[in-house]
Amino acid sequence: MSARTPSASGGAGSPARAWRGWLTGAARAGHGPRVEFEYERGGTVAYFAAYDVQRAQVIGRIEDTTGIVPFGRLAAQVMNSEPYASARRVFWIVDNGSSHRGQASIDRMRAAHPTATLVHLPVHASWLNQVEVYFSILQRKAIERGDLADFADLDALAARVMGFQTLYNQTATRFDWKYTRADLLKTASRLNLAA
């Protein structure tokens, strides 16, 4: 394939350690789970990830902090591995997070990786970024509702995140989005937004 499409993000949705005053209670018939909303923060890990939309594979890394330089390391990690290293074009789908915002980020990506094109989603449309779907799955399946007292430290949290990534890559299939362009045009027409 001559063009590849990773969907990438990181930093803002980084997993956090927190201790709640009470354990989360199980849901009962007619009632949702009982969640204690008072908690003490124990820090976060900066998890940067790129989701290959064609292969349903995640390439991620834990960094000490968020920002332009750590995002650049993720980009280098992806672009120096196959199939991206030999692809004629690689389209990076990103939201408008601070580590990859604006024309300057497009210029940085092009200078570092000439075959890469950074494509920004509209503001407030990060839900269209498929790596955000993966982050949601990570949160639900690997990190339970903020009851993170079982993580002794941030290294344990980072190990859980990276372990989940490995497991996900062994079992994942592509997201099967049902909402088509025709559906979008129909909705836009109904809302009188059609161009």
Secondary structure, 3 states (H helix, E strand, C coil): CCEECEEEEECCCCCEEEEECCCCECCECCECCECCCCEEEEEECEEEEEEECCCCEEEEEEECCCCHHHHHHHHHHHHCCCCCCCCCEEEEEECCCHHHCHHHHHHHHHHHCCCEEEEECCCCCHHHCHHHHHHHHHHHHHCCCCCCCCCCCHHHHHHHHHHHHHHHHHHCCCCCCCCCHHHHHHHHHHCCCCC
